């Protein structure tokens, strides 16, 4: 299974993805860490993290990918089984991984809001564990083929 946690830079993707991944015993694929590790800054849809996530799934594990995934075409190419949209910002904010003074205006311009997701985080949260429990419960409902909450 491939799980995508997407949203603008600084929206809280990693904040949610890392503990979520631990709870479901998945493999966390953080775009910034992978690009740094492989010195691969290919931002084409074909160069996105889909291939790595597919490898994790083929190995019998759950892939939890957290990356911007800015367009509907990129999201379709990734082909997630479950998508969380971190809709907490109207414009990107600098992240700890970015060089000081880095802006993401180009990402903001091209970002298309997610129209179809399994879980929608519509505002910033201060209690990661509370939000995480909602995501996990929703994910478990989806795994059981039951109706999920559209929050």
Number of C-alpha atoms within 10 A of each C-alpha: 17 21 24 29 25 26 26 26 23 19 25 22 24 21 13 19 25 18 16 20 19 12 12 13 13 23 18 21 23 18 18 17 11 14 15 11 9 8 10 12 13 11 12 8 17 12 12 21 23 21 12 14 26 19 12 20 16 12 10 11 16 20 26 28 30 25 21 23 27 20 16 15 12 19 19 11 15 22 16 21 13 17 22 24 23 25 19 19 16 9 17 19 17 16 15 8 12 13 9 9 8 11 16 15 12 9 17 16 10 10 18 15 15 19 8 11 16 18 21 20 19 12 11 14 12 8 8 14 13 10 14 17 13 15 21 16 13 19 22 14 14 16 13 9 9 11 10 16 15 10 11
